Amino acid sequence: MENVFEKRHLTKKSENISEWYNDVVLQAGLADYAETKGCIIFRPYSYALWERIQATLDPWFKKDGVQNAYFPLLIPYHLLKKEKEHVEGFSPELAVVTKAGGEDLAEPLVVRPTSETIMYQTFAKWVQSYRDLPLKINQWCNIVRWEKRTHPFLRTTEFLWQEGHTAHATADEADAMAKKALGWYKKFYEEYAALAPYVGVKSASERFAGAEETYSIEVIVPDGKALQAATSHDLADHFSKVFEIEFLDETGRKVNPHQTSWGLSTRAIGGIILVHGDDAGLIMPPRLAPVQVVVLTVAGKDGLSAEVESYAKNIIDKLENVGLRAALDVNVKQSLGYRINEWELKGVPLRLEVGAREVKEEKVAFARRDTLAKGSFDKKDLVEEVGDLLDNVHAELYARSLKLKKDLTKDVATYADFKAALADQKYFLRAPWCEDAACEAKVKEETKATTRVLEFEEQGKTAKEKCFACGAPAKHRWLFAQSY
């Protein structure tokens, strides 16, 4: 079998984004394919990125009173069957264990596709009084949903995520919690991943199975397709009734709490790769990058001098002392050009280079990964200059994502315009829609485009046009797109 990691030809993103994506995932050392169908191996570089994502989100959850826990991977099948919509929604994706220890199981066990059922059976024990509310639990875990086609990080049989589950005394509190979680995800994508998403509510047919309302973060990628990047669900009291979660309110009445669930997965890594990367490889957003700054030593005619190496190590120490994630590259056995290409492929936001000239002049040479702009600054200004450059890289990446979002979004009024827009280049299409499920299904069948979200900004507006697809009175202007 060909060793893909020896391959050094990278397909140009500008020519074939799908092939480029697979190339860069493998060549940059993010993942490898596993023997298990539909699964990937998270190599240390991608797992370090996932750890950065965890380190960003987890403190926000805890500050709001969310506590981490862990529930079993294997779920008794009867629990899934308790909520009809839930089991119907997940049935095609379930992995079911029927034999263990050399014997047939009395009841099949489902490998966790999501944890509502097994958690809520337990919530029924934990919630007895209004004093037990709100209950806010999160777990970081793996999920299995059987996929026929694998796209690393974007769609795999097994993936990693966090799933928050809460119970509240009132419907208003639950809806506020669902929107708060969505706000965390919006902040994460904008302020840390440097991505500009669409945020809104899902249509009835696109809701999470068993939810009253689903809110979503949708990222537009350079080929015009949609990436559902995080979701938050207002479950109302649907699950609490099924799982008999009850509490005595302040008047002594038995009441079912209102619940939420919300999650963000390793699909976020796929979004970062797709949106920010270029023909040379990855571009990591600085606030999440496993390595924010790499320091390359430049050898002289007689090799790497001790003075240059010491100078570079001192730079590393100064950066690490202020909490920056820095790497030192002293591998002068490889050419400088090769080393630069390797770090560009990995997308490290800022490259510093030091050689005899920099030591003599007490300077530091730099190159930005996003614009490839080069320059130098005084070593005494190292921490301030590096901090400013990283902030500038983040701002530039976000501005690019925002421009991409605007450039690949079109307003259309007719079905003819809708189809024409999807004919060659894909787009997010904002169109007046009647919100009828049959109309929605027809559009999906004929164009492969689905409703993505009704933007929050559009919720307060009433569409005065006719539905673009069927001609009935439209209710709102919705975003449609083909998706991953």
C-alpha positions as CSV (number, residue, x, y, z in Angstrom):
1,M,0.0,0.0,0.0
2,E,1.2,3.5,-0.8
3,N,2.5,5.4,2.1
4,V,0.5,8.6,1.8
5,F,2.8,10.4,4.2
6,E,5.7,10.2,1.8
7,K,3.7,12.0,-0.8
8,R,4.6,15.6,-1.0
9,H,2.5,16.8,-3.9
10,L,-0.4,18.8,-2.6
11,T,-3.5,19.3,-4.8
12,K,-4.3,23.0,-5.2
13,K,-7.3,24.0,-3.2
14,S,-8.2,26.5,-5.9
15,E,-8.4,23.6,-8.4
16,N,-10.1,20.8,-6.5
17,I,-11.1,21.5,-2.9
18,S,-12.2,17.9,-2.2
19,E,-8.9,16.3,-3.2
20,W,-6.9,19.2,-1.5
21,Y,-8.8,18.5,1.7
22,N,-7.9,14.8,1.8
23,D,-4.3,15.6,0.8
24,V,-3.8,18.2,3.5
25,V,-5.5,16.1,6.3
26,L,-3.0,13.3,5.6
27,Q,0.1,15.3,4.7
28,A,-0.1,17.8,7.5
29,G,-0.3,15.0,10.0
30,L,-3.9,15.6,11.2
31,A,-5.3,12.1,10.6
32,D,-4.8,8.7,9.2
33,Y,-7.4,6.2,8.0
34,A,-8.3,3.4,10.4
35,E,-8.9,-0.3,9.6
36,T,-12.4,0.1,11.0
37,K,-14.8,1.2,8.2
38,G,-15.7,4.8,8.4
39,C,-13.3,5.7,11.1
40,I,-10.2,7.9,11.3
41,I,-7.2,8.0,13.7
42,F,-6.7,11.4,15.3
43,R,-3.0,12.1,15.1
44,P,-1.4,14.2,17.8
45,Y,-1.7,17.4,15.8
46,S,-5.4,17.2,15.3
47,Y,-6.0,15.9,18.8
48,A,-4.0,18.9,20.2
49,L,-6.4,21.2,18.2
50,W,-9.3,19.3,19.8
51,E,-7.7,19.9,23.2
52,R,-7.5,23.6,22.5
53,I,-11.2,23.6,21.6
54,Q,-12.0,21.8,24.9
55,A,-9.9,24.2,26.8
56,T,-11.8,27.1,25.3
57,L,-15.4,25.9,25.8
58,D,-15.1,24.0,29.1
59,P,-14.5,27.0,31.3
60,W,-17.5,28.8,29.8
61,F,-19.7,25.9,30.6
62,K,-18.4,25.6,34.2
63,K,-18.8,29.3,34.9
64,D,-22.5,28.8,34.1
65,G,-22.9,26.0,36.6
66,V,-22.5,23.1,34.1
67,Q,-20.8,20.1,35.6
68,N,-18.9,17.4,33.6
69,A,-19.9,13.8,34.0
70,Y,-19.6,10.6,32.0
71,F,-22.4,8.1,31.1
72,P,-22.0,4.6,29.5
73,L,-21.1,4.1,25.9
74,L,-23.6,1.2,25.6
75,I,-27.3,2.0,25.9
76,P,-30.1,-0.6,26.4
77,Y,-32.2,-0.6,23.2
78,H,-35.5,-0.2,25.1
79,L,-34.4,3.3,26.3
80,L,-34.1,4.5,22.7
81,K,-37.6,3.1,21.9
82,K,-39.2,5.2,24.6
83,E,-39.2,8.4,22.5
84,K,-40.7,7.5,19.1
85,E,-39.4,10.4,17.1
86,H,-35.9,9.9,18.7
87,V,-35.5,6.3,17.7
88,E,-36.9,6.8,14.2
89,G,-34.5,9.7,13.7
90,F,-31.5,7.6,14.6
91,S,-32.4,4.1,13.5
92,P,-30.6,4.2,10.1
93,E,-27.3,5.2,11.9
94,L,-27.3,2.8,14.9
95,A,-24.6,0.3,15.7
96,V,-26.1,-2.5,17.8
97,V,-24.3,-5.1,19.9
98,T,-26.2,-8.4,20.1
99,K,-23.5,-10.7,21.3
100,A,-21.0,-10.4,24.1
101,G,-18.8,-12.7,26.2
102,G,-19.5,-15.4,23.6
103,E,-23.3,-15.3,24.3
104,D,-26.3,-13.7,22.7
105,L,-27.5,-10.7,24.8
106,A,-31.0,-10.8,26.3
107,E,-31.4,-7.3,25.0
108,P,-29.4,-5.5,22.3
109,L,-27.2,-2.7,23.3
110,V,-26.8,0.4,21.1
111,V,-23.4,2.1,20.8
112,R,-24.0,5.7,21.9
113,P,-25.4,7.8,19.0
114,T,-26.2,10.6,21.5
115,S,-27.0,10.4,25.2
116,E,-30.5,11.8,25.8
117,T,-32.0,8.5,26.7
118,I,-29.5,7.1,29.1
119,M,-29.0,10.4,30.8
120,Y,-32.7,11.2,31.2
121,Q,-33.4,7.8,32.8
122,T,-30.9,8.9,35.4
123,F,-32.2,12.5,35.6
124,A,-35.5,10.9,36.8
125,K,-33.6,9.8,40.0
126,W,-31.7,13.0,40.5
127,V,-34.6,15.5,40.1
128,Q,-37.2,15.4,42.8
129,S,-37.8,19.0,43.8
130,Y,-37.6,22.5,42.3
131,R,-34.5,22.9,44.5
132,D,-32.7,20.3,42.3
133,L,-33.1,22.6,39.3
134,P,-31.6,23.7,37.1
135,L,-29.6,20.6,36.5
136,K,-26.8,21.1,34.0
137,I,-24.6,18.2,32.9
138,N,-22.0,18.0,30.1
139,Q,-19.9,15.2,28.9
140,W,-16.9,15.0,26.5
141,C,-17.1,11.7,24.7
142,N,-17.2,9.7,21.5
143,I,-20.2,9.1,19.4
144,V,-21.0,6.4,16.8
145,R,-23.4,6.9,13.9
146,W,-23.0,4.5,11.0
147,E,-21.9,6.3,7.9
148,K,-21.6,4.9,4.4
149,R,-19.2,7.6,3.2
150,T,-16.2,8.9,5.1
151,H,-15.0,12.5,5.0
152,P,-12.3,13.0,7.7
153,F,-13.6,15.2,10.6
154,L,-16.7,16.2,8.6
155,R,-18.5,12.9,8.5
156,T,-17.2,9.7,10.1
157,T,-18.7,6.7,11.9
158,E,-17.0,7.6,15.2
159,F,-16.4,11.2,16.2
160,L,-15.7,13.2,19.3
161,W,-17.9,15.9,20.8
162,Q,-19.3,17.5,23.9
163,E,-23.0,17.2,24.7
164,G,-24.7,19.4,27.2
165,H,-28.0,18.3,28.8
166,T,-30.0,20.5,31.2
167,A,-33.3,20.4,33.0
168,H,-35.3,23.6,34.0
169,A,-38.4,24.5,36.0
170,T,-40.0,26.5,33.1
171,A,-40.2,26.6,29.4
172,D,-38.7,30.1,29.3
173,E,-35.6,29.0,31.3
174,A,-35.0,26.1,29.0
175,D,-35.3,28.1,25.8
176,A,-33.0,30.7,27.3
177,M,-30.5,28.0,28.1
178,A,-30.6,26.6,24.5
179,K,-30.0,30.1,23.1
180,K,-27.2,30.7,25.7
181,A,-25.4,27.5,24.5
182,L,-25.8,28.7,20.9
183,G,-24.2,32.0,22.0
184,W,-21.2,30.1,23.3
185,Y,-20.8,28.4,20.0
186,K,-21.2,31.6,18.0
187,K,-18.5,33.3,20.3
188,F,-16.2,30.3,19.8
189,Y,-16.4,30.4,16.0
190,E,-16.1,34.1,15.7
191,E,-13.5,34.9,18.4
192,Y,-11.4,31.7,18.4
193,A,-11.9,29.8,15.1
194,A,-12.0,33.1,13.2
195,L,-15.1,31.9,11.2
196,A,-18.2,34.0,10.4
197,P,-21.2,31.7,10.7
198,Y,-24.9,32.0,10.1
199,V,-27.0,31.6,13.3
200,G,-30.7,30.7,13.5
201,V,-33.5,28.2,13.9
202,K,-34.0,25.0,11.9
203,S,-37.1,24.1,10.0
204,A,-39.4,21.4,11.5
205,S,-38.1,18.7,9.2
206,E,-34.5,19.5,10.1
207,R,-35.0,19.6,13.9
208,F,-33.2,17.1,16.2
209,A,-35.4,14.1,16.6
210,G,-37.7,14.8,19.5
211,A,-37.0,18.5,19.9
212,E,-39.4,21.4,20.1
213,E,-36.9,23.7,18.5
214,T,-33.4,23.4,17.1
215,Y,-31.0,26.3,16.8
216,S,-27.9,25.9,14.6
217,I,-24.5,27.4,13.6
218,E,-24.0,27.1,9.9
219,V,-20.6,27.7,8.3
220,I,-20.2,28.4,4.6
221,V,-17.1,26.8,3.0
222,P,-15.3,27.9,-0.2
223,D,-17.2,25.5,-2.5
224,G,-20.5,27.1,-1.4
225,K,-21.7,24.2,0.7
226,A,-23.0,24.4,4.3
227,L,-21.4,22.8,7.3
228,Q,-23.6,22.4,10.3
229,A,-21.1,23.4,12.9
230,A,-23.0,23.2,16.2
231,T,-26.6,22.8,17.4
232,S,-28.6,23.5,20.4
233,H,-32.1,22.0,21.1
234,D,-35.1,23.1,23.2
235,L,-36.6,19.8,24.1
236,A,-39.6,21.2,25.9
237,D,-41.0,18.5,28.2
238,H,-41.1,15.8,25.5
239,F,-38.4,13.7,27.0
240,S,-39.2,14.4,30.6
241,K,-42.7,13.0,30.2
242,V,-41.4,9.9,28.4
243,F,-38.7,9.3,31.0
244,E,-40.9,10.3,33.9
245,I,-38.7,13.1,35.2
246,E,-40.9,14.9,37.7
247,F,-40.4,17.5,40.5
248,L,-42.5,19.1,43.1
249,D,-42.7,22.8,42.4
250,E,-43.0,25.5,45.0
251,T,-46.8,25.0,45.3
252,G,-46.4,21.2,45.8
253,R,-47.5,20.2,42.3
254,K,-45.8,17.4,40.4
255,V,-44.4,19.0,37.2
256,N,-42.2,17.8,34.3
257,P,-39.2,19.9,33.8
258,H,-38.3,21.5,30.4
259,Q,-35.0,20.3,28.9
260,T,-32.2,21.2,26.5
261,S,-29.3,19.5,24.8
262,W,-26.5,21.1,22.8
263,G,-23.3,20.0,21.2
264,L,-20.2,20.8,19.2
265,S,-18.1,18.1,17.6
266,T,-14.7,17.5,15.9
267,R,-16.5,18.6,12.7
268,A,-15.3,22.0,13.8
269,I,-11.8,20.9,12.8
270,G,-13.1,20.2,9.3
271,G,-14.6,23.7,9.1
272,I,-11.3,25.3,10.2
273,I,-9.4,23.3,7.5
274,L,-11.8,24.0,4.7
275,V,-12.3,27.8,5.2
276,H,-8.8,28.9,6.2
277,G,-6.5,26.7,4.3
278,D,-4.9,27.6,1.0
279,D,-2.9,26.0,-1.8
280,A,0.1,25.6,0.5
281,G,-1.8,23.8,3.2
282,L,-3.4,24.6,6.5
283,I,-3.8,28.0,8.1
284,M,-4.5,27.6,11.8
285,P,-6.4,30.4,13.6
286,P,-3.9,31.7,16.2
287,R,-6.2,31.4,19.3
288,L,-6.7,27.6,18.7
289,A,-3.4,26.7,16.9
290,P,-1.5,23.9,18.8
291,V,1.6,25.8,17.8
292,Q,1.1,29.5,17.5
293,V,4.8,30.5,16.7
294,V,7.6,28.4,15.3
295,V,11.2,29.6,15.6
296,L,13.5,28.4,12.9
297,T,17.3,28.6,13.3
298,V,19.2,29.5,10.1
299,A,22.6,27.8,9.8
300,G,25.7,29.5,8.5
301,K,28.4,28.0,6.2
302,D,29.9,26.1,9.2
303,G,26.5,24.9,10.4
304,L,24.4,26.0,13.3
305,S,26.3,28.1,15.8
306,A,25.8,27.8,19.5
307,E,25.2,31.5,19.6
308,V,22.3,31.3,17.2
309,E,20.8,28.3,18.9
310,S,21.0,30.0,22.3
311,Y,19.4,33.2,20.9
312,A,16.5,31.1,19.5
313,K,16.0,29.2,22.8
314,N,15.9,32.5,24.6
315,I,13.1,33.7,22.2
316,I,11.2,30.4,22.9
317,D,11.5,31.0,26.7
318,K,10.2,34.6,26.4
319,L,7.2,33.4,24.4
320,E,6.3,30.5,26.6
321,N,6.7,32.7,29.7
322,V,3.7,34.8,28.5
323,G,1.6,31.7,27.7
324,L,2.2,31.4,24.0
325,R,2.5,28.0,22.4
326,A,5.9,28.0,20.6
327,A,8.1,25.4,18.9
328,L,11.8,25.4,18.2
329,D,13.1,24.0,14.9
330,V,16.9,23.5,14.9
331,N,16.8,20.7,12.3
332,V,19.4,22.3,10.0
333,K,20.1,18.9,8.4
334,Q,17.1,19.8,6.2
335,S,17.2,22.8,3.9
336,L,15.6,26.0,5.1
337,G,13.2,25.9,2.2
338,Y,12.0,22.4,3.1
339,R,11.5,23.4,6.7
340,I,9.6,26.5,5.8
341,N,7.3,24.4,3.5
342,E,6.6,21.9,6.3
343,W,5.6,24.5,8.8
344,E,3.5,26.3,6.1
345,L,1.8,23.0,5.4
346,K,0.9,22.7,9.1
347,G,-0.5,26.2,9.1
348,V,1.5,27.6,12.0
349,P,0.2,31.3,12.2
350,L,3.6,32.9,12.7
351,R,7.1,31.9,11.7
352,L,10.2,33.5,13.3
353,E,13.7,33.1,11.7
354,V,17.0,33.8,13.4
355,G,20.5,33.5,12.1
356,A,23.8,35.2,12.6
357,R,22.5,38.5,11.2
358,E,19.6,38.6,13.7
359,V,21.9,37.8,16.6
360,K,24.3,40.5,15.6
361,E,21.6,43.1,15.1
362,E,19.4,41.8,18.0
363,K,16.5,41.4,15.6
364,V,13.9,38.8,14.8
365,A,12.7,38.1,11.2
366,F,9.1,37.0,10.8
367,A,6.7,35.7,8.2
368,R,2.9,35.5,8.6
369,R,1.2,32.4,7.4
370,D,-2.1,34.1,6.3
371,T,-0.6,36.8,4.0
372,L,3.0,35.4,3.7
373,A,4.1,39.0,4.5
374,K,7.6,39.2,5.9
375,G,9.5,41.7,8.1
376,S,11.5,42.1,11.2
377,F,11.4,43.7,14.6
378,D,13.7,44.4,17.6
379,K,14.1,41.5,19.9
380,K,13.4,43.7,22.9
381,D,9.9,44.2,21.5
382,L,9.4,40.4,21.0
383,V,6.4,39.8,23.2
384,E,4.4,42.8,22.1
385,E,5.2,42.4,18.4
386,V,4.3,38.7,18.4
387,G,1.0,39.4,20.2
388,D,0.1,42.1,17.8
389,L,0.9,39.9,14.8
390,L,-1.2,37.0,16.1
391,D,-4.1,39.3,16.7
392,N,-3.7,40.7,13.2
393,V,-3.7,37.2,11.7
394,H,-6.9,36.4,13.6
395,A,-8.6,39.6,12.3
396,E,-7.5,38.9,8.7
397,L,-8.8,35.3,8.8
398,Y,-12.1,36.4,10.2
399,A,-12.4,39.2,7.6
400,R,-11.8,36.6,4.8
401,S,-14.4,34.3,6.3
402,L,-16.9,37.2,6.5
403,K,-16.2,38.1,2.9
404,L,-16.6,34.5,1.8
405,K,-20.0,34.4,3.6
406,K,-21.1,37.6,1.8
407,D,-19.8,36.6,-1.6
408,L,-21.4,33.1,-1.5
409,T,-24.8,34.2,-0.3
410,K,-27.5,35.3,-2.8
411,D,-31.0,36.5,-2.5
412,V,-33.4,34.8,-5.0
413,A,-37.1,35.2,-5.5
414,T,-38.0,32.4,-8.0
415,Y,-37.4,28.7,-8.4
416,A,-35.7,29.4,-11.8
417,D,-33.2,31.7,-10.2
418,F,-32.7,29.3,-7.3
419,K,-31.8,26.4,-9.7
420,A,-29.7,28.6,-11.9
421,A,-27.6,29.8,-8.9
422,L,-26.8,26.1,-8.0
423,A,-26.0,25.1,-11.6
424,D,-22.2,25.6,-11.4
425,Q,-21.0,27.4,-8.3
426,K,-22.8,26.5,-5.0
427,Y,-24.3,29.2,-2.8
428,F,-26.3,29.9,0.3
429,L,-29.6,31.1,-1.1
430,R,-31.9,33.3,0.8
431,A,-35.4,32.8,-0.5
432,P,-39.0,33.5,0.6
433,W,-40.6,30.2,1.7
434,C,-44.0,29.0,2.7
435,E,-42.6,26.6,5.4
436,D,-44.6,23.7,4.1
437,A,-42.8,20.3,4.5
438,A,-44.0,19.0,1.1
439,C,-42.6,22.0,-0.6
440,E,-39.3,21.6,1.3
441,A,-39.1,18.0,0.3
442,K,-39.6,18.8,-3.3
443,V,-36.8,21.4,-3.3
444,K,-34.5,18.9,-1.6
445,E,-35.3,16.1,-4.1
446,E,-34.9,18.3,-7.2
447,T,-31.8,20.4,-6.1
448,K,-30.2,18.6,-3.1
449,A,-30.5,21.9,-1.3
450,T,-32.0,21.9,2.2
451,T,-33.1,24.5,4.6
452,R,-30.2,25.6,6.7
453,V,-31.6,28.2,9.1
454,L,-34.1,31.0,9.5
455,E,-31.7,33.7,10.6
456,F,-32.6,35.3,13.9
457,E,-32.6,38.7,12.1
458,E,-35.3,37.4,9.7
459,Q,-37.5,36.0,12.4
460,G,-39.1,39.4,13.2
461,K,-39.7,40.1,9.5
462,T,-42.7,38.8,7.6
463,A,-42.0,37.9,4.0
464,K,-44.4,39.7,1.6
465,E,-43.4,37.7,-1.4
466,K,-44.8,34.4,-2.6
467,C,-42.9,31.2,-1.9
468,F,-40.1,30.8,-4.4
469,A,-40.8,27.1,-4.9
470,C,-44.6,26.7,-4.9
471,G,-46.1,30.2,-5.2
472,A,-48.0,30.0,-1.9
473,P,-47.8,33.0,0.5
474,A,-44.3,33.0,2.0
475,K,-43.8,33.4,5.8
476,H,-40.1,34.2,6.1
477,R,-36.9,34.4,4.1
478,W,-34.9,31.2,4.7
479,L,-31.4,30.2,3.9
480,F,-31.0,27.1,1.7
481,A,-27.8,25.3,0.6
482,Q,-26.4,21.9,-0.2
483,S,-24.5,20.5,2.7
484,Y,-21.7,18.1,3.7
